[in-house]
């Protein structure tokens, strides 16, 4: 189903999701590699936060009538970058 949904999705939507995924991954890789510096900047945007590592992550993506691919991106990518193998 996932492969078929991706294949059938509008090209503009796929491009937007890939762009968002790349930006999310870049942010969380920079966060991971910052070694204690919780700030990050790109394209004139500065972000700062407190980071607390966890050993395991639970991800919830709502289903039903509404589809929120951003929820998948914003939960799964940071977990993967952080090294979480079980979610």
C-alpha positions as protocol buffer text, in pm:
chain_id: "A"
residue {
  index: 1
  type: UNK
  ca { x: 0 y: 0 z: 0 }
}
residue {
  index: 2
  type: UNK
  ca { x: 276 y: 241 z: 90 }
}
residue {
  index: 3
  type: UNK
  ca { x: 462 y: 186 z: -236 }
}
residue {
  index: 4
  type: UNK
  ca { x: 142 y: 224 z: -437 }
}
residue {
  index: 5
  type: UNK
  ca { x: 43 y: 541 z: -250 }
}
residue {
  index: 6
  type: UNK
  ca { x: 386 y: 694 z: -314 }
}
residue {
  index: 7
  type: UNK
  ca { x: 375 y: 597 z: -680 }
}
residue {
  index: 8
  type: UNK
  ca { x: 24 y: 739 z: -724 }
}
residue {
  index: 9
  type: UNK
  ca { x: 89 y: 1063 z: -534 }
}
residue {
  index: 10
  type: UNK
  ca { x: 115 y: 1387 z: -727 }
}
residue {
  index: 11
  type: UNK
  ca { x: 475 y: 1468 z: -825 }
}
residue {
  index: 12
  type: UNK
  ca { x: 456 y: 1807 z: -650 }
}
residue {
  index: 13
  type: UNK
  ca { x: 349 y: 1638 z: -325 }
}
residue {
  index: 14
  type: UNK
  ca { x: 632 y: 1385 z: -349 }
}
residue {
  index: 15
  type: UNK
  ca { x: 882 y: 1665 z: -409 }
}
residue {
  index: 16
  type: UNK
  ca { x: 750 y: 1860 z: -110 }
}
residue {
  index: 17
  type: UNK
  ca { x: 772 y: 1555 z: 118 }
}
residue {
  index: 18
  type: UNK
  ca { x: 1127 y: 1479 z: 2 }
}
residue {
  index: 19
  type: UNK
  ca { x: 1229 y: 1842 z: 58 }
}
residue {
  index: 20
  type: UNK
  ca { x: 1075 y: 1843 z: 407 }
}
residue {
  index: 21
  type: UNK
  ca { x: 1239 y: 1511 z: 494 }
}
residue {
  index: 22
  type: UNK
  ca { x: 1579 y: 1647 z: 388 }
}
residue {
  index: 23
  type: UNK
  ca { x: 1539 y: 1960 z: 599 }
}
residue {
  index: 24
  type: UNK
  ca { x: 1421 y: 1761 z: 902 }
}
residue {
  index: 25
  type: UNK
  ca { x: 1711 y: 1517 z: 867 }
}
residue {
  index: 26
  type: UNK
  ca { x: 1964 y: 1804 z: 830 }
}
residue {
  index: 27
  type: UNK
  ca { x: 1834 y: 1972 z: 1145 }
}
residue {
  index: 28
  type: UNK
  ca { x: 1846 y: 1655 z: 1355 }
}
residue {
  index: 29
  type: UNK
  ca { x: 2187 y: 1549 z: 1224 }
}
residue {
  index: 30
  type: UNK
  ca { x: 2321 y: 1894 z: 1316 }
}
residue {
  index: 31
  type: UNK
  ca { x: 2152 y: 1861 z: 1654 }
}
residue {
  index: 32
  type: UNK
  ca { x: 2311 y: 1520 z: 1712 }
}
residue {
  index: 33
  type: UNK
  ca { x: 2657 y: 1637 z: 1598 }
}
residue {
  index: 34
  type: UNK
  ca { x: 2652 y: 1966 z: 1792 }
}
residue {
  index: 35
  type: UNK
  ca { x: 2812 y: 1805 z: 2101 }
}
residue {
  index: 36
  type: UNK
  ca { x: 2632 y: 2013 z: 2358 }
}
residue {
  index: 37
  type: UNK
  ca { x: 2543 y: 2316 z: 2145 }
}
residue {
  index: 38
  type: UNK
  ca { x: 2163 y: 2302 z: 2114 }
}
residue {
  index: 39
  type: UNK
  ca { x: 2138 y: 2576 z: 1852 }
}
residue {
  index: 40
  type: UNK
  ca { x: 2108 y: 2542 z: 1476 }
}
residue {
  index: 41
  type: UNK
  ca { x: 2063 y: 2787 z: 1192 }
}
residue {
  index: 42
  type: UNK
  ca { x: 1982 y: 2774 z: 823 }
}
residue {
  index: 43
  type: UNK
  ca { x: 1848 y: 3024 z: 572 }
}
residue {
  index: 44
  type: UNK
  ca { x: 1828 y: 3298 z: 836 }
}
residue {
  index: 45
  type: UNK
  ca { x: 1633 y: 3084 z: 1083 }
}
residue {
  index: 46
  type: UNK
  ca { x: 1785 y: 3012 z: 1424 }
}
residue {
  index: 47
  type: UNK
  ca { x: 1652 y: 2727 z: 1639 }
}
residue {
  index: 48
  type: UNK
  ca { x: 1757 y: 2642 z: 1992 }
}
residue {
  index: 49
  type: UNK
  ca { x: 1634 y: 2366 z: 2223 }
}
residue {
  index: 50
  type: UNK
  ca { x: 1720 y: 2139 z: 2512 }
}
residue {
  index: 51
  type: UNK
  ca { x: 1813 y: 1785 z: 2405 }
}
residue {
  index: 52
  type: UNK
  ca { x: 1755 y: 1483 z: 2628 }
}
residue {
  index: 53
  type: UNK
  ca { x: 1841 y: 1144 z: 2478 }
}
residue {
  index: 54
  type: UNK
  ca { x: 1611 y: 848 z: 2532 }
}
residue {
  index: 55
  type: UNK
  ca { x: 1679 y: 480 z: 2482 }
}
residue {
  index: 56
  type: UNK
  ca { x: 1355 y: 403 z: 2299 }
}
residue {
  index: 57
  type: UNK
  ca { x: 1092 y: 603 z: 2112 }
}
residue {
  index: 58
  type: UNK
  ca { x: 723 y: 545 z: 2059 }
}
residue {
  index: 59
  type: UNK
  ca { x: 578 y: 694 z: 1743 }
}
residue {
  index: 60
  type: UNK
  ca { x: 209 y: 764 z: 1687 }
}
residue {
  index: 61
  type: UNK
  ca { x: 69 y: 861 z: 1350 }
}
residue {
  index: 62
  type: UNK
  ca { x: -304 y: 934 z: 1343 }
}
residue {
  index: 63
  type: UNK
  ca { x: -509 y: 741 z: 1090 }
}
residue {
  index: 64
  type: UNK
  ca { x: -864 y: 766 z: 972 }
}
residue {
  index: 65
  type: UNK
  ca { x: -999 y: 1030 z: 739 }
}
residue {
  index: 66
  type: UNK
  ca { x: -712 y: 1275 z: 780 }
}
residue {
  index: 67
  type: UNK
  ca { x: -362 y: 1196 z: 656 }
}
residue {
  index: 68
  type: UNK
  ca { x: -66 y: 1368 z: 819 }
}
residue {
  index: 69
  type: UNK
  ca { x: 257 y: 1268 z: 645 }
}
residue {
  index: 70
  type: UNK
  ca { x: 431 y: 1548 z: 836 }
}
residue {
  index: 71
  type: UNK
  ca { x: 370 y: 1353 z: 1158 }
}
residue {
  index: 72
  type: UNK
  ca { x: 558 y: 1057 z: 1015 }
}
residue {
  index: 73
  type: UNK
  ca { x: 846 y: 1280 z: 905 }
}
residue {
  index: 74
  type: UNK
  ca { x: 867 y: 1473 z: 1234 }
}
residue {
  index: 75
  type: UNK
  ca { x: 870 y: 1159 z: 1450 }
}
residue {
  index: 76
  type: UNK
  ca { x: 1042 y: 887 z: 1249 }
}
residue {
  index: 77
  type: UNK
  ca { x: 1333 y: 1090 z: 1108 }
}
residue {
  index: 78
  type: UNK
  ca { x: 1454 y: 1230 z: 1443 }
}
residue {
  index: 79
  type: UNK
  ca { x: 1430 y: 883 z: 1598 }
}
residue {
  index: 80
  type: UNK
  ca { x: 1629 y: 728 z: 1315 }
}
residue {
  index: 81
  type: UNK
  ca { x: 1896 y: 1003 z: 1325 }
}
residue {
  index: 82
  type: UNK
  ca { x: 1924 y: 959 z: 1703 }
}
residue {
  index: 83
  type: UNK
  ca { x: 2001 y: 593 z: 1651 }
}
residue {
  index: 84
  type: UNK
  ca { x: 1673 y: 451 z: 1775 }
}
residue {
  index: 85
  type: UNK
  ca { x: 1642 y: 99 z: 1638 }
}
residue {
  index: 86
  type: UNK
  ca { x: 1315 y: 12 z: 1807 }
}
residue {
  index: 87
  type: UNK
  ca { x: 1018 y: 239 z: 1786 }
}
